[in-house]
């Protein structure tokens, strides 16, 4: 009996290598050194950054004192607050109320408690690679602050974004402001025209655009005028971040219904705020009008999907599956689903696969979770045509974050593609071709960047 069991176990052990590599090897085994060659290619590739909120370099000092908090005020702050620091306490650290050492003493317990997250790892990576500072601690917080201040010399953005991050073009989501930096391209949001709950808000828009608004037709005319102005400013796409504030489900409201909601709004006292459900038909109608303008101007539409930054948001509002009716109704509009849909990666697989007009943009996702990004990039490469996936958008307010993020995004692309080559799913040449699409060519083609 014992002998039999031993023999059977030995037989199972010899089978094990075959059992653990269950994927079919489609391509020939790669030549040794492929991991290094793929990594070298990806690391040296000049890339397109599909999404940023970078302020002008000259404006950084105007926002507040430049010290180590400059690296913690965006994204890192979410996890520091999630670890327990209150919002008012954090906000004080962005002023000059305290010295650098006093600020560090206050934030240290919360940074220590949250430094495991990818947001905070990105900060640590950036200070290591840009300044050779190996950790954020009692002894580095002063020299780091000093180095940061000295870095803002008017050439810092070019050094970080071009020389170090090797970004060729970077698409900015910064409202109407424009920079002289020739690498920047722009998208704009028209969310303010949708996110209406009161007559006051309508009148404020009318004032901003110098347009008399009396009924829905004049409101839509104002929207069309604003859109045309933005086209004149050279936008290459439209973005919507409304999943922060409402569901992504936009019904096709009949015009008479939208008319009557708008009339009710305009006949109300100016300070009355309507509940979301009461204004939703009007909001939905306006979104459809914006999509029609996007279609007419033949530019892509970027949608925030998945995780909302900050606290207190409802994740189901941002579920990309709510958008399906728009994909079906507007087959000739290219919809770009942001942030790898975190945590709805599987839904993105089905949507980008099933709808020819749906694209995946992994902006922000590499620093939300590198392992999620790896996992889903594997799945997307198995399910979605490679011309519809974009693998990097920094989504930062500060360039140091963009740079750290770019390193993580490149590492994810190299790792996933190497694993696909190792498993003989792709050849090395196919992997190189896909890397170039994901990090550069797809964005250039989709946004017609010249
Ligand atoms: Zn963003």
Boltz pocket constraint, residues with backbone or C-beta under 6 A from the ligand:
constraints:
  - pocket:
      binder: B
      contacts: [[A, 51], [A, 52], [A, 53], [A, 173], [A, 395]]
      max_distance: 6.0
